Amino acid sequence: MKENVVVFSEDEKAVLLKALKDIHFANGQLHEWVKKESLTEEMAKTLPSLIENYFSEAAKVLNYKSHLLEEKEERYVEIRRANQRIRELEEKLGSSRTIDGLGEQLEFLRDKVSKWWNTEGFNHVSEERFTPYGNLRLEFCFMLDHYGMYSKTPVSDKRNREEHIQHLRDMGFDFADFEKSRSEKLDLIDNQNNRTLLTKMLKNRFPSLEIHKWDNRSSHSNRDIFVIWHVDAIIRDLADI
């Protein structure tokens, strides 16, 4: 027997999807802080309230009656206090005031992405920004010529860069070897092979990553051929980092 499919109005669907997304983000943040043993007592009380509140919104759309919702009605005064705390938390998230430890967490995530790209990729990440929906938007840049520019170990860095570039060549990347104006050929040609390899590299490391835009520029010695300059991408799930 075929089961009936639930049909939502556009407004119901929008409310439900937002509630589920909020649950996912709050739950992911709670999981991350517990995993890293950095959960504060305040957030241990606040995040479950957030999750409960978001679940209640989802349950209303789903027409789900549970013991949790019944208890919520019975302890209305307590929930009202929790909702007030939630509003205060959301105000902090949307204002310049910082939540204890959150700034350090976000900086840690940015640094982790940057260090990976510097080591495994093509050096330098820019324009990092966290969105209101818990995503990380950023640009992966191609600046191998700046590798170790201000290093105190230039000889070692030069050797490491040469080894890394050879590793990237062995992976199949097409460098702009036709460049005559530079002693080292460190640019990537903007072609389908390189785009495919880069997409695979980025998504293997960050499964929820989506590429929004490829930026290129003309090469130094051949204005008809373009090299990759930036990849504008977004990491949807911070847990990937």
C-alpha positions as CSV (number, residue, x, y, z in Angstrom):
1,M,0.0,0.0,0.0
2,K,1.4,3.4,-1.0
3,E,1.8,5.8,1.8
4,N,0.5,9.4,1.5
5,V,3.2,12.1,1.0
6,V,3.1,15.1,3.3
7,V,2.4,18.3,1.3
8,F,3.5,21.6,2.8
9,S,2.6,25.1,1.7
10,E,5.5,27.3,0.7
11,D,5.5,29.1,4.0
12,E,5.4,25.8,6.0
13,K,8.2,24.4,4.0
14,A,10.3,27.5,4.5
15,V,9.7,27.5,8.3
16,L,10.4,23.8,8.5
17,L,13.7,23.9,6.5
18,K,14.9,26.9,8.6
19,A,14.2,25.1,11.8
20,L,15.9,21.9,10.6
21,K,18.9,23.9,9.5
22,D,19.1,25.7,12.9
23,I,18.9,22.3,14.7
24,H,21.7,21.0,12.5
25,F,24.0,24.0,13.2
26,A,23.3,24.1,17.0
27,N,23.7,20.3,17.3
28,G,27.0,20.5,15.2
29,Q,28.4,23.2,17.4
30,L,27.5,21.3,20.6
31,H,29.1,18.1,19.1
32,E,32.3,20.0,18.2
33,W,32.7,21.6,21.7
34,V,32.0,18.4,23.5
35,K,34.5,16.5,21.2
36,K,37.2,19.1,21.9
37,E,36.3,19.4,25.6
38,S,35.7,23.1,25.3
39,L,32.0,23.3,26.2
40,T,31.3,25.9,28.8
41,E,28.7,25.6,31.5
42,E,26.7,28.4,30.1
43,M,26.6,26.9,26.6
44,A,25.8,23.5,28.0
45,K,22.6,25.0,29.2
46,T,21.9,27.3,26.3
47,L,22.5,25.1,23.3
48,P,20.0,22.4,24.4
49,S,17.5,25.2,24.8
50,L,18.2,26.4,21.3
51,I,17.8,22.8,19.9
52,E,14.6,22.3,21.8
53,N,13.2,25.6,20.6
54,Y,14.0,24.9,17.0
55,F,12.6,21.3,17.3
56,S,9.3,22.8,18.7
57,E,9.1,25.0,15.6
58,A,9.6,22.0,13.3
59,A,7.2,19.9,15.3
60,K,4.4,22.4,14.9
61,V,4.7,22.3,11.1
62,L,4.9,18.5,11.2
63,N,1.8,18.4,13.4
64,Y,3.8,16.3,15.8
65,K,2.4,16.0,19.4
66,S,4.9,14.7,21.8
67,H,5.6,14.5,25.5
68,L,8.2,17.1,25.0
69,L,5.7,19.6,23.6
70,E,3.2,18.8,26.4
71,E,5.8,19.3,29.0
72,K,6.7,22.6,27.3
73,E,3.2,23.9,27.7
74,E,3.2,22.8,31.4
75,R,6.4,24.6,32.1
76,Y,5.7,27.7,30.1
77,V,7.4,30.0,32.5
78,E,10.7,28.1,32.3
79,I,10.6,28.0,28.6
80,R,9.9,31.7,28.4
81,R,13.0,32.3,30.4
82,A,14.9,30.0,28.0
83,N,13.6,31.8,25.0
84,Q,14.7,35.1,26.5
85,R,18.2,33.6,26.9
86,I,18.0,32.4,23.3
87,R,17.2,35.9,22.1
88,E,20.1,37.2,24.0
89,L,22.4,34.6,22.4
90,E,21.1,35.3,18.9
91,E,21.6,39.0,19.5
92,K,25.2,38.3,20.5
93,L,25.7,36.2,17.4
94,G,24.4,39.0,15.2
95,S,26.2,41.9,16.9
96,S,29.7,42.9,17.7
97,R,29.6,41.3,21.1
98,T,31.4,38.0,21.3
99,I,30.4,34.8,22.9
100,D,33.1,33.4,25.2
101,G,35.3,31.1,23.3
102,L,33.5,31.5,20.0
103,G,36.0,33.9,18.5
104,E,38.8,31.5,19.2
105,Q,36.8,28.6,17.7
106,L,36.2,30.6,14.5
107,E,39.8,31.6,14.2
108,F,40.9,28.0,14.8
109,L,38.7,26.9,11.9
110,R,40.0,29.6,9.6
111,D,43.6,28.7,10.4
112,K,43.0,25.1,9.9
113,V,41.7,25.7,6.3
114,S,44.6,28.1,5.6
115,K,47.3,25.8,6.8
116,W,45.9,22.9,4.8
117,W,45.8,25.0,1.6
118,N,49.3,26.3,2.3
119,T,50.7,22.8,2.7
120,E,48.7,20.7,0.3
121,G,47.5,23.3,-2.2
122,F,48.7,26.5,-3.8
123,N,49.4,28.8,-0.9
124,H,47.2,31.6,0.6
125,V,43.5,31.8,1.5
126,S,41.7,35.1,1.6
127,E,38.3,36.8,2.1
128,E,37.3,34.3,4.8
129,R,34.0,35.1,6.3
130,F,31.4,33.2,8.3
131,T,27.8,33.5,7.2
132,P,24.8,33.9,9.4
133,Y,23.8,30.3,8.5
134,G,27.0,28.8,9.8
135,N,28.9,28.4,6.6
136,L,32.5,29.5,5.8
137,R,32.9,31.6,2.5
138,L,36.4,32.1,1.3
139,E,38.8,32.3,-1.7
140,F,41.4,29.7,-2.4
141,C,44.3,31.7,-4.1
142,F,47.1,30.5,-6.3
143,M,50.2,32.2,-5.1
144,L,53.0,29.6,-5.1
145,D,55.4,32.5,-6.0
146,H,54.8,33.9,-2.5
147,Y,55.7,30.6,-0.8
148,G,58.2,31.3,2.0
149,M,58.6,35.0,1.0
150,Y,59.3,36.1,4.5
151,S,60.7,32.9,5.8
152,K,63.9,32.6,8.0
153,T,64.7,29.3,6.2
154,P,64.7,30.3,2.5
155,V,66.9,27.5,1.3
156,S,64.8,24.8,3.0
157,D,61.6,26.5,1.8
158,K,62.8,26.6,-1.8
159,R,63.6,22.9,-1.7
160,N,60.2,22.1,-0.1
161,R,58.4,24.2,-2.7
162,E,60.2,22.5,-5.6
163,E,59.2,19.1,-4.1
164,H,55.6,20.2,-3.6
165,I,55.3,21.6,-7.1
166,Q,56.7,18.3,-8.5
167,H,54.1,16.5,-6.4
168,L,51.3,18.6,-7.9
169,R,52.7,17.9,-11.4
170,D,52.7,14.2,-10.6
171,M,49.0,14.5,-9.6
172,G,48.3,15.7,-13.2
173,F,48.1,19.5,-12.8
174,D,48.9,21.5,-15.9
175,F,51.3,24.4,-15.1
176,A,51.9,27.3,-17.5
177,D,55.3,26.0,-18.7
178,F,55.0,28.3,-21.7
179,E,55.6,31.3,-19.5
180,K,58.9,33.0,-20.6
181,S,58.9,36.0,-18.4
182,R,59.4,34.1,-15.2
183,S,62.2,31.8,-14.1
184,E,59.8,29.4,-12.4
185,K,56.5,28.3,-13.9
186,L,54.1,28.5,-11.0
187,D,50.8,29.3,-12.6
188,L,48.0,26.8,-13.4
189,I,46.4,27.0,-16.9
190,D,42.7,27.5,-16.6
191,N,41.5,24.3,-18.4
192,Q,39.0,21.6,-17.6
193,N,41.7,19.2,-16.4
194,N,42.9,21.6,-13.7
195,R,39.4,22.5,-12.7
196,T,38.4,18.8,-12.3
197,L,41.5,18.1,-10.3
198,L,41.1,21.1,-8.0
199,T,37.4,20.3,-7.5
200,K,38.3,16.8,-6.5
201,M,41.1,18.0,-4.1
202,L,38.9,20.5,-2.4
203,K,35.8,18.2,-2.0
204,N,37.9,15.3,-0.8
205,R,39.1,17.5,2.1
206,F,35.8,19.4,2.6
207,P,32.9,17.2,1.4
208,S,30.2,19.9,1.8
209,L,32.2,22.5,-0.2
210,E,30.6,24.2,-3.2
211,I,32.5,26.2,-5.8
212,H,30.7,29.4,-6.7
213,K,33.1,31.1,-9.1
214,W,36.4,30.6,-10.9
215,D,38.5,33.7,-11.3
216,N,41.3,33.8,-13.9
217,R,43.6,36.3,-15.6
218,S,45.6,36.4,-18.8
219,S,49.1,34.9,-18.6
220,H,52.2,37.1,-18.5
221,S,53.5,36.0,-21.9
222,N,50.4,35.0,-23.8
223,R,47.3,37.2,-23.4
224,D,45.1,34.6,-25.2
225,I,45.7,32.0,-22.5
226,F,44.3,32.3,-19.0
227,V,45.6,31.0,-15.7
228,I,43.6,30.4,-12.5
229,W,43.7,33.2,-10.0
230,H,41.1,32.5,-7.3
231,V,38.4,29.9,-6.5
232,D,35.5,31.4,-4.7
233,A,33.9,28.6,-2.5
234,I,31.7,28.0,0.5
235,I,32.1,25.2,3.1
236,R,28.5,24.4,4.1
237,D,29.3,22.1,7.1
238,L,31.8,23.4,9.5
239,A,32.2,19.9,10.8
240,D,34.2,19.1,7.6
241,I,37.0,21.4,8.8
